[in-house]
């Protein structure tokens, strides 16, 4: 049985202890989700398990042939490599073979008459036959296409940040290790891709250790949860829903224990105040017990939740309105004669595939990007804050408290209280000792939490949120969602997070691409379930001043596509069979290079046709599933 064991591992970061003497084992086919507040060391623990970082103390035990692949939040890749070169750049023997095969194909394309290249090609053909290389090659390209990467010849430098993350994800999936470690794998993925990844991981034969903010994903993929809390590691059987129930029971038991200690502490404190003299051994022992209780009660973890119930500025009847709005970004049409009226109290979620212009629309609403034509009207009382995907004004050389006080020394809460910036930091889970910390020493998630706090302390009445769930922990997200439910102003958010959208919004603006838009009244899960129906995206009424172009009807298989679907499995089988025959003939042709060249050209055409059939099969199967 293949497993990895971690024993008594401790790790500190500067003066901060992330975790202390934690131990656990990951067995075969375990699906483990790692959660915890930002800054507790989740990414550090992943890197230690992956062998990319060393603990201060403790050991890792694993077999020599135990393979681990790690997807980081910010993958490092060679910008000069092509997509396919990057995907095949791992150390696994099968990837080395695929890399050599792709290189010899390119050489052969440039010099088809070179006998040495032809001989090398035949040799690699034989190795591909004997090691199931064809299946691996097809699987690699299929995974890339499922992740939305279809041009394998583009260089990494030409890709967007989201596309680079997808290529890195494809690379670790193709390596098929014993343990797959994923740090925020759903960032930059749209719903269809996340759903595909869920299904893929459910069939994955190895073990899985992941960090993600996507609670639906966590719930559907995992069968065990690790929680980092206060330097300790807690293990729970089951998925995210089971974890929530088990953690509630654990915290209730801990709270009862702390309350008992506090009662005993009060009794001991009263005895000390009465002036008991430490003359006898019994009295000395009692005073020592008081000191111990004092330390335990003082260091007891607070169960108080992160609280961000800040008040907002008064908002009038007019908020935001777009009239006859048209916008192109490069060659893409984002908006086309678009009308939108945002009313007080609206909770609007903007959804759509990557590249349809969701962030561009937020930038237009915030005034950062101009329309090509049309106008935007902003109410006089509107006070917008825009939570972007980058910490735009985060000066990393400043200290935490200094950065926050630039916005406000004091803020008002919804219950009428006035609290200081330092108190707000504590409510945001920044303990007093961290207030003087330089921002550059914070974790990525802690920086995002600080950035969010600064924006909310401006007491806005319109919140624009661009992928707010990225890089925030589940505890912070839960409280943010609760805050948004009580927020008296307007919330407009772009997100791929199904859980977040379900809790926060009640109206969806769907960007369908090429300037097509639609509205859906309800939450995101309802939309996903009902969208195949023709009426799933309603036509906005004139009363709401929202006009949309005619909606595309649900795509169905045409008669020609139905015929293609009925025959495609047989065609795939025939093509694969013929390719196998050609490869066998190429192995046995001896020195007849003229025949070998003809067979080689036929093999190339068969491979190209096979890739086309796979792509068509994926497309048609989605229509059939709908």
C-alpha positions, 0 to 999 in steps of 0.5 A, spaced: 500 500 500 502 506 497 502 512 502 506 518 505 507 519 513 508 526 516 511 526 523 511 531 528 512 537 523 513 544 525 514 550 521 515 557 523 515 564 518 519 569 521 516 570 528 510 566 527 509 559 528 505 556 523 504 549 525 507 545 531 509 538 531 503 535 527 502 528 524 498 525 519 498 519 514 495 520 506 493 513 504 491 510 497 485 514 494 484 519 499 481 525 497 483 530 502 481 538 503 486 542 507 482 548 510 484 554 515 484 561 515 489 565 511 496 565 514 495 559 518 500 555 513 496 551 508 500 553 502 507 552 506 504 545 508 503 543 501 510 545 499 513 541 505 509 535 503 511 536 496 518 536 498 519 543 495 520 546 502 523 543 509 520 543 516 524 546 522 523 539 525 519 533 523 520 528 518 516 525 512 516 518 510 515 515 503 517 510 498 522 511 493 518 510 487 512 514 490 511 520 485 508 527 487 506 532 483 504 539 485 500 545 482 502 552 486 497 558 486 502 561 481 506 556 477 513 558 474 513 556 467 518 557 461 515 563 457 519 561 451 516 553 451 510 552 447 504 549 450 505 542 448 513 542 450 510 545 457 505 540 458 511 534 457 516 537 461 515 533 467 520 528 469 516 522 468 518 517 463 512 517 459 513 525 458 520 524 456 518 519 451 512 524 448 517 530 448 522 526 444 516 524 439 513 531 438 520 533 437 522 528 432 515 530 428 517 537 428 524 535 425 521 530 420 516 536 418 522 540 416 526 535 413 522 529 411 527 526 406 533 525 412 534 518 413 537 519 420 531 523 422 526 517 419 530 512 423 529 515 429 522 516 428 521 509 427 525 507 433 520 512 437 514 509 434 516 502 437 517 505 444 510 509 443 507 502 441 510 498 447 509 503 453 502 506 451 505 512 449 499 513 444 494 513 449 498 518 453 499 523 447 491 523 446 489 523 453 494 529 454 491 533 448 484 531 450 485 534 457 488 541 454 482 541 450 477 540 456 481 546 459 480 550 454 487 550 450 486 548 443 492 551 440 498 547 442 503 551 438 502 557 442 508 559 447 507 560 454 509 568 453 502 569 449 498 566 454 494 570 459 494 568 467 488 564 467 491 560 461 497 559 464 494 556 470 490 551 466 496 549 462 500 548 469 493 544 471 494 539 465 501 538 466 500 535 473 494 531 471 497 528 465 503 526 470 498 521 474 502 521 480 501 517 486 499 524 490 496 530 486 497 536 490 493 542 488 493 549 491 487 553 489 486 549 482 479 552 480 481 559 480 480 562 473 476 556 471 469 557 469 463 553 471 463 548 465 471 547 466 470 546 474 465 541 473 469 537 468 475 537 473 470 535 479 468 529 474 476 527 472 478 527 480 472 523 482 475 518 477 483 519 479 486 513 481 491 516 486 491 520 492 489 528 492 491 533 497 488 540 495 486 547 498 480 551 495 475 556 496 470 553 492 466 549 497 461 546 492 468 543 489 470 541 496 464 538 498 463 534 491 471 532 491 473 530 498 472 524 503 477 527 508 478 534 511 484 537 514 483 543 518 489 548 520 487 552 526 492 555 532 498 551 530 494 544 530 491 540 525 485 537 526 482 531 521 475 529 520 472 524 516 467 525 510 466 531 505 466 539 507 458 538 509 461 533 514 466 537 516 462 543 518 457 538 523 463 535 526 467 542 527 461 545 530 461 539 535 468 540 537 468 547 538 461 546 543 465 541 547 471 546 547 467 552 549 464 548 555 471 546 557 473 553 557 467 555 561 469 550 566 476 553 566 473 560 567 469 558 573 474 554 576 479 560 575 474 565 578 474 561 584 481 561 585 482 568 583 477 569 589 482 565 594 488 569 592 485 575 593 483 573 600 490 573 601 492 566 602 499 565 604 503 560 600 506 557 607 504 550 606 505 545 600 498 545 599 497 552 598 503 552 594 500 547 589 494 551 589 497 557 587 501 553 582 494 551 579 492 558 579 498 560 575 496 554 570 489 556 569 491 563 568 495 561 562 490 557 559 484 562 560 488 567 557 491 563 551 484 560 550 482 560 543 476 565 542 470 563 538 468 570 536 467 570 528 470 575 524 465 581 524 465 586 519 458 589 520 460 596 518 455 601 516 455 604 509 453 611 506 446 613 505 444 611 498 439 615 493 434 613 488 439 613 482 445 608 482 447 606 476 444 606 469 447 604 462 444 607 456 445 604 449 452 602 451 457 599 446 464 596 448 469 592 444 475 590 447 481 588 441 477 584 436 471 582 441 464 585 442 463 586 449 456 590 449 452 592 443 447 597 444 446 595 452 441 598 457 442 596 464 438 600 470 441 598 477 436 600 483 438 601 490 438 594 494 440 590 487 444 584 488 447 582 481 452 577 479 455 577 472 457 571 469 459 568 463 465 564 460 472 567 460 473 572 455 466 574 455 468 581 458 466 580 465 471 584 468 471 589 463 464 591 465 466 592 472 471 597 470 466 601 465 461 601 471 467 603 476 469 609 471 476 606 469 474 604 462 470 608 457 465 606 453 466 606 445 459 609 445 453 610 449 453 613 456 453 611 463 449 615 469 452 615 476 447 617 482 450 623 486 450 619 492 453 613 490 460 612 493 463 606 490 469 601 492 472 596 487 475 590 490 479 588 484 483 581 483 490 585 485 491 589 491 492 595 487 494 600 493 498 595 497 504 598 499 508 592 502 513 597 505 508 599 510 506 596 517 499 593 517 496 598 522 499 604 518 496 602 512 489 601 515 489 608 518 490 611 511 483 610 510 480 611 517 482 612 524 475 610 527 469 607 523 462 606 524 458 599 525 451 598 523 449 598 531 451 605 532 458 603 535 465 607 533 471 602 533 478 604 532 482 601 526 486 596 531 479 593 533 477 592 526 484 589 525 482 584 531 475 583 528 479 581 521 483 576 525 489 580 525 492 579 532 495 585 536 502 582 535 501 583 527 499 590 527 506 592 526 508 587 521 510 589 515 505 588 509 510 584 505 511 579 511 503 577 510 501 571 506 497 572 500 491 571 503 492 575 509 494 581 504 487 580 500 483 580 507 487 586 509 485 589 502 478 588 503 478 591 510 481 597 507 475 598 502 470 596 507 472 601 512 471 607 507 463 605 508 461 605 501 454 604 498 456 600 492 460 594 492 464 592 485 467 585 487 471 582 481 472 574 483 472 576 491 473 568 493 480 568 490 485 567 495 480 568 501 479 562 506 472 559 507 471 562 514 472 569 511 468 568 505 462 565 510 462 572 514 463 576 508 457 573 505 453 574 511 455 581 511 453 582 504 446 579 506 445 585 511 449 590 507 444 596 505 447 598 499 448 595 492 452 589 490 455 587 483 460 581 483 463 577 478 465 570 480 465 563 478 464 561 485 457 557 485 456 557 493 458 565 493 453 566 488 448 562 491 448 566 497 449 573 495 445 574 489 438 574 486 439 576 479 444 574 474 447 578 468 449 573 463 455 575 458 454 570 452 459 573 448 459 577 441 455 582 445 449 578 447 447 578 454 441 576 458 438 576 465 436 571 469 432 572 476 434 567 481 440 564 484 446 561 480 444 553 481 437 554 479 440 558 473 445 552 471 439 547 472 434 551 468 439 554 462 437 548 457 430 551 457 429 556 452 426 561 457 431 560 462 434 567 461 428 572 461 427 578 456 428 584 461 422 588 461 422 596 459 420 598 466 427 595 468 430 599 463 434 593 461 434 591 453 437 585 451 439 582 444 435 576 442 437 570 446 440 564 442 436 558 442 438 552 446 443 548 441 440 542 439 443 536 434 441 538 427 439 532 423 447 532 420 449 532 427 445 526 429 447 522 424 455 524 425 453 522 433 451 515 431 457 514 427 462 517 430 464 511 435 465 507 429 469 512 426 473 513 432 475 505 432 476 504 425 481 510 425 485 507 431 485 500 428 488 503 422 493 507 425 495 501 429 496 497 423 500 503 420 504 503 426 505 495 425 507 496 418 512 501 420 516 497 425 516 491 420 518 495 413 526 494 414 530 498 410 524 500 405 524 508 407 520 510 401 514 505 403 516 508 410 515 515 408 508 513 405 506 510 411 509 516 416 505 521 412 498 516 412 500 516 420 500 523 421 494 524 417 490 519 421 493 522 428 490 529 425 483 526 424 483 522 430 484 529 434 479 532 430 474 526 431 476 527 439 474 534 439 467 533 435 466 527 440 467 532 446 462 537 442 457 533 440 457 529 447 455 536 451 449 537 446 447 530 448 448 531 455 444 537 455 
